[in-house]
Amino acid sequence: MRLHEVVPWGRNLTEYQQMFTLSESDLGGRILGCGDGPASFNTEMHQLGHDVISIDPIYEFSAAQIRQRVEATYNSIISQVKAQPDEYIWKTFQSPDELGRSRLASMEQFLADYAQGRQAKRYIAAALPKLPMFNDQQFDLCLCSHFLLLYAQQLNAEFHQAALQTLLRVAAEVRIFPLLTLDNQRSPHLAPMIALATQLGKQADIITVEYEFQRGGNQMLRIHTPNDR
Ligand SMILES: C[S@@+](CC[C@H](N)C(=O)[O-])C[C@H]1O[C@@H](n2cnc3c(N)ncnc32)[C@H](O)[C@@H]1O
């Protein structure tokens, strides 16, 4: 992959907990974070003694390269948010500048842990739709924040179907947030993904969550084995 194609913004553990309504029992399982980028989720979970592996194609790059890319995209993203403040709910963050500070703080936490985490194979350079390095059902839970469904124009229906098959191969349960595209429309890939999950004998539920930053983005898709909880 080419780093200049990526907008690497990272969220923190509190945001992941709210986006995915993570319970204590969820936190205690073997978790795969798909497309975690420079989020501090893995770092914070590791510090709490939890078990998370993150995959992202940007993990082929050095800490300096990732930092440079985040800093290069910072002004244009914050300017876009400032130009369209009504597209967002200013509850978790009071202003675009506070949002920016939070994203940079997550990146710093991530970068401080990156070398150690890469060595421990908590950060693995890999890209959906295939994850051949993982065994069947290696994880209890897979979390995918701001990647699948969201990049509906860049990633086509075939990509989404193949990615979901992979995630259900490696994890007992999959949660994806948000259900919207970048222009705040319900993702066209949502219904076909639910249909595929059902066809594979899984239960797919749309769950309203506490987190809402992108206006209308307060729902996640949860796919699991029927009657497992
Ligand atoms: C908007 S960021 C979201 C980061 C993090 N999940 C969060 O919510 O804070 C999207 C991430 O998807 C990653 N990505 C791009 N292509 C990917 C692929 N084929 N498989 C997995 N992740 C990918 C990007 O590198 C980037 O870090």
The ligand as an SDF file (V2000), in Angstrom:
LIG
                    3D

 27 29  0  0  0  0  0  0  0  0999 V2000
  -10.1210    5.9100    9.5300 C   0  0  0  0  0  0  0  0  0  0  0  0
   -8.8670    4.8040   10.0460 S   0  0  0  0  0  0  0  0  0  0  0  0
   -9.6250    4.0840   11.5000 C   0  0  0  0  0  0  0  0  0  0  0  0
   -8.6130    3.7790   12.5730 C   0  0  0  0  0  0  0  0  0  0  0  0
   -9.1880    3.1390   13.8530 C   0  0  0  0  0  0  0  0  0  0  0  0
   -9.9210    1.9260   13.5740 N   0  0  0  0  0  0  0  0  0  0  0  0
  -10.0760    4.0850   14.5890 C   0  0  0  0  0  0  0  0  0  0  0  0
  -11.3030    3.9720   14.5130 O   0  0  0  0  0  0  0  0  0  0  0  0
   -9.5530    4.9930   15.2360 O   0  0  0  0  0  0  0  0  0  0  0  0
   -9.0090    3.4880    8.8380 C   0  0  0  0  0  0  0  0  0  0  0  0
   -7.8670    2.4870    8.9230 C   0  0  0  0  0  0  0  0  0  0  0  0
   -8.1040    1.4190    7.9960 O   0  0  0  0  0  0  0  0  0  0  0  0
   -6.8420    0.9720    7.5520 C   0  0  0  0  0  0  0  0  0  0  0  0
   -6.9520    0.1480    6.3210 N   0  0  0  0  0  0  0  0  0  0  0  0
   -6.8580    0.5480    5.0230 C   0  0  0  0  0  0  0  0  0  0  0  0
   -6.9840   -0.5220    4.2000 N   0  0  0  0  0  0  0  0  0  0  0  0
   -7.1360   -1.6070    4.9990 C   0  0  0  0  0  0  0  0  0  0  0  0
   -7.3280   -3.0100    4.7270 C   0  0  0  0  0  0  0  0  0  0  0  0
   -7.3950   -3.4930    3.4760 N   0  0  0  0  0  0  0  0  0  0  0  0
   -7.4680   -3.8590    5.7900 N   0  0  0  0  0  0  0  0  0  0  0  0
   -7.4340   -3.3740    7.0620 C   0  0  0  0  0  0  0  0  0  0  0  0
   -7.2690   -2.0570    7.3630 N   0  0  0  0  0  0  0  0  0  0  0  0
   -7.1280   -1.1810    6.3470 C   0  0  0  0  0  0  0  0  0  0  0  0
   -6.0870    2.2780    7.3240 C   0  0  0  0  0  0  0  0  0  0  0  0
   -4.6910    2.0680    7.2400 O   0  0  0  0  0  0  0  0  0  0  0  0
   -6.5070    3.1000    8.5430 C   0  0  0  0  0  0  0  0  0  0  0  0
   -5.6020    2.9570    9.6200 O   0  0  0  0  0  0  0  0  0  0  0  0
  1  2  1  0
  2  3  1  0
  2 10  1  0
  3  4  1  0
  4  5  1  0
  5  6  1  0
  5  7  1  0
  7  8  2  0
  7  9  1  0
 10 11  1  0
 11 12  1  0
 11 26  1  0
 12 13  1  0
 13 14  1  0
 13 24  1  0
 14 15  1  0
 14 23  1  0
 15 16  2  0
 16 17  1  0
 17 18  1  0
 17 23  2  0
 18 19  1  0
 18 20  2  0
 20 21  1  0
 21 22  2  0
 22 23  1  0
 24 25  1  0
 24 26  1  0
 26 27  1  0
M  CHG  2   2   1   9  -1
M  END
$$$$
